[in-house]
Amino acid sequence: MIELRNLVTGYRSGGREKIVSRGVNATLGKGELTCLIGPNGIGKSTLLRTLASFQPMLEGEIIIGGRPASQLTSAEMSRLISVVLTNNTSICNLSAFDVVAMGRMPYTGFWGRLKPKDRHIVNECMGLVGVQHLAEQMIDTLSDGERQKTMIAKAIAQQTPVILLDEPTAFLFYPNKVAVMMLLRRLAHGQGKAILLSIHDIDLALQVADKVWLMDEKGNITVGTPAELCSNGMITERIKGDGIQFDAENRSFHVKV
């Protein structure tokens, strides 16, 4: 669904370039849940923003559905990729229902009225994520976790073949983290969506993901299944520290006390 060819991400300012990641080659497959993991501050969010065309790539190619992303219009992108970023929850003065309904804009237009079909999709997506009971509440009165789940419902309501999420489980209690991850897995497998999310819950990612993009401090990405990355030692090599022990067979970390 998405192919990255020698992608270089970063920023241009005042004639200068700040490279965040270089030479990224990876494929985001249809019907797969892919987790992007790695230390803080190494460019995971920058990569997601670049894939979503929120910021330009520095070099390389991004191919979406067989077409270069540079040739796609914003209207076409809105029907191909939906995005949940960590700063998307700053919306205010709208109900949770209204926020999720914003996901229907590619089909109704900015000032378009919701048809019964759109309302049904919005209600269905809120129910899938477990926020239907919050429909009439103002978004800025919700907890961090409730707002995050509302934004996930908005992305699902957009009905795109690709969903990108930046730390979607960051504000959730552990049972809710698992529920969201299993929901995303069902969407990928059941509806053939290509889903990529960054996540710091590595144990959870290794147990639920179909593929893992493992990013290091230099922005390099190693791609593999959880089983492959656990058995070849890449997880242990990239994620280590005093007091941490990794159980490759069970794909889990333990604290040595």
Solvent accessible surface area in square Angstrom, and as a share of the most:
residue,aa,sasa,rsa
1,M,60,0.27
2,I,1,0.00
3,E,64,0.29
4,L,2,0.01
5,R,101,0.37
6,N,95,0.49
7,L,0,0.00
8,V,6,0.04
9,T,0,0.00
10,G,2,0.02
11,Y,99,0.38
12,R,136,0.50
13,S,86,0.55
14,G,83,0.80
15,G,87,0.84
16,R,195,0.71
17,E,89,0.40
18,K,138,0.58
19,I,64,0.32
20,V,29,0.17
21,S,1,0.00
22,R,140,0.51
23,G,38,0.36
24,V,2,0.01
25,N,85,0.43
26,A,10,0.08
27,T,80,0.47
28,L,0,0.00
29,G,14,0.14
30,K,144,0.61
31,G,21,0.20
32,E,44,0.20
33,L,0,0.00
34,T,1,0.00
35,C,0,0.00
36,L,0,0.00
37,I,0,0.00
38,G,8,0.08
39,P,50,0.32
40,N,119,0.61
41,G,86,0.83
42,I,15,0.08
43,G,11,0.10
44,K,15,0.06
45,S,49,0.32
46,T,11,0.07
47,L,0,0.00
48,L,0,0.00
49,R,73,0.27
50,T,3,0.02
51,L,0,0.00
52,A,8,0.06
53,S,59,0.38
54,F,106,0.44
55,Q,20,0.09
56,P,102,0.64
57,M,49,0.22
58,L,13,0.07
59,E,100,0.45
60,G,36,0.34
61,E,75,0.34
62,I,3,0.02
63,I,15,0.08
64,I,2,0.01
65,G,50,0.48
66,G,66,0.63
67,R,103,0.38
68,P,38,0.24
69,A,10,0.07
70,S,97,0.63
71,Q,117,0.52
72,L,19,0.09
73,T,77,0.45
74,S,97,0.63
75,A,68,0.53
76,E,62,0.28
77,M,18,0.08
78,S,34,0.22
79,R,123,0.45
80,L,41,0.21
81,I,10,0.05
82,S,1,0.01
83,V,20,0.11
84,V,0,0.00
85,L,8,0.04
86,T,61,0.35
87,N,98,0.50
88,N,39,0.20
89,T,25,0.15
90,S,95,0.62
91,I,43,0.22
92,C,68,0.40
93,N,114,0.59
94,L,60,0.30
95,S,15,0.09
96,A,0,0.00
97,F,25,0.11
98,D,59,0.30
99,V,0,0.00
100,V,0,0.00
101,A,13,0.10
102,M,52,0.23
103,G,1,0.01
104,R,8,0.03
105,M,62,0.28
106,P,28,0.17
107,Y,74,0.28
108,T,33,0.19
109,G,35,0.33
110,F,136,0.57
111,W,219,0.77
112,G,33,0.32
113,R,214,0.78
114,L,45,0.23
115,K,140,0.59
116,P,115,0.73
117,K,138,0.58
118,D,8,0.04
119,R,120,0.44
120,H,116,0.52
121,I,10,0.05
122,V,0,0.00
123,N,55,0.28
124,E,94,0.42
125,C,6,0.03
126,M,0,0.00
127,G,38,0.36
128,L,80,0.40
129,V,12,0.07
130,G,38,0.36
131,V,0,0.00
132,Q,91,0.40
133,H,140,0.62
134,L,6,0.03
135,A,15,0.11
136,E,147,0.66
137,Q,82,0.37
138,M,79,0.35
139,I,0,0.00
140,D,76,0.39
141,T,92,0.54
142,L,7,0.03
143,S,62,0.40
144,D,67,0.35
145,G,11,0.11
146,E,53,0.24
147,R,48,0.17
148,Q,0,0.00
149,K,29,0.12
150,T,0,0.00
151,M,4,0.02
152,I,1,0.00
153,A,0,0.00
154,K,33,0.14
155,A,2,0.02
156,I,8,0.04
157,A,0,0.00
158,Q,19,0.09
159,Q,89,0.39
160,T,2,0.01
161,P,44,0.28
162,V,0,0.00
163,I,1,0.01
164,L,0,0.00
165,L,0,0.00
166,D,6,0.03
167,E,23,0.10
168,P,0,0.00
169,T,0,0.00
170,A,47,0.36
171,F,101,0.42
172,L,12,0.06
173,F,151,0.63
174,Y,117,0.44
175,P,76,0.48
176,N,56,0.29
177,K,28,0.12
178,V,50,0.28
179,A,56,0.44
180,V,4,0.02
181,M,0,0.00
182,M,73,0.33
183,L,6,0.03
184,L,0,0.00
185,R,72,0.26
186,R,136,0.50
187,L,6,0.03
188,A,0,0.00
189,H,88,0.39
190,G,67,0.64
191,Q,115,0.51
192,G,20,0.19
193,K,15,0.06
194,A,0,0.00
195,I,0,0.00
196,L,0,0.00
197,L,0,0.00
198,S,0,0.00
199,I,0,0.00
200,H,86,0.38
201,D,40,0.21
202,I,34,0.17
203,D,43,0.22
204,L,8,0.04
205,A,0,0.00
206,L,0,0.00
207,Q,105,0.47
208,V,11,0.06
209,A,8,0.07
210,D,35,0.18
211,K,59,0.25
212,V,0,0.00
213,W,1,0.00
214,L,1,0.00
215,M,1,0.00
216,D,20,0.11
217,E,123,0.55
218,K,163,0.69
219,G,0,0.00
220,N,65,0.33
221,I,29,0.15
222,T,35,0.20
223,V,61,0.35
224,G,6,0.06
225,T,39,0.23
226,P,6,0.04
227,A,49,0.38
228,E,92,0.41
229,L,2,0.01
230,C,9,0.05
231,S,95,0.61
232,N,91,0.47
233,G,28,0.27
234,M,37,0.17
235,I,1,0.00
236,T,70,0.41
237,E,101,0.45
238,R,57,0.21
239,I,32,0.16
240,K,149,0.63
241,G,38,0.37
242,D,153,0.79
243,G,27,0.26
244,I,74,0.37
245,Q,101,0.45
246,F,32,0.13
247,D,38,0.20
248,A,46,0.36
249,E,156,0.70
250,N,94,0.48
251,R,74,0.27
252,S,19,0.12
253,F,43,0.18
254,H,91,0.41
255,V,116,0.67
256,K,117,0.50
257,V,181,1.04
